[in-house]
Amino acid sequence: MISIPTTTKEVKKYQFCEPEKSDGAEVYEMIENIPILDLNSSYSYLLWCEFFSDTSVVVKDEGNTVGFISGFIHPSSPDTLFIWQVAVAETERGQGLATRMIDHIVDRHEDVRYIEATVSPSNKPSQKLFKGFANKKEVPCDISVCFEEDDFPGEDHEQENTFKIGPLKN
């Protein structure tokens, strides 16, 4: 008899939750370790987790924060979710976690028909995420310039392009 070893791929049981103020510090620390993202003040992440939790998501694996999306409903377009920042811990990348986080937020908001985000030209992972999300949903992804390099004061910052996805199908 020949014994053939089998490998079982571990299936993680992520917890998707609305963030709470107590998540702000871990979110800040996770984003601090993702060089491609703009790191904002720890105060801003506390604010985000406290006041924009309804349109954001934090993902935990065995109690550790491994994913975060901050978003808000666009003030002049109540059917549009603007995604401000997407963060996935390096250990969790390549598993579709960012797409699942977007789905989690959209599922909580039946009035959302569009998703918008700004992405710099060098942020290839975010471009791939948003184009892939639109493709998965079989809806358009329109890209236009939002902020030119010269719009940013006193620092070198790349242009930011708006990715507009939708209309989403209900």
Protein Blocks (a to p, Z undefined) as FASTA:
>chain_A
ZZdddddddddddddddddfklmmmmmmmmmmmmkbccddfklmmmmmmmmmmmgccdde
ehiafbdcdddddfklmkbccdfbdcddfklgonlmmmmmmmmmmmmmmkbmbdcddddf
klmmlmmmmmmmmmmnopacddddfbdfklpghiacdddddddeddddZZ
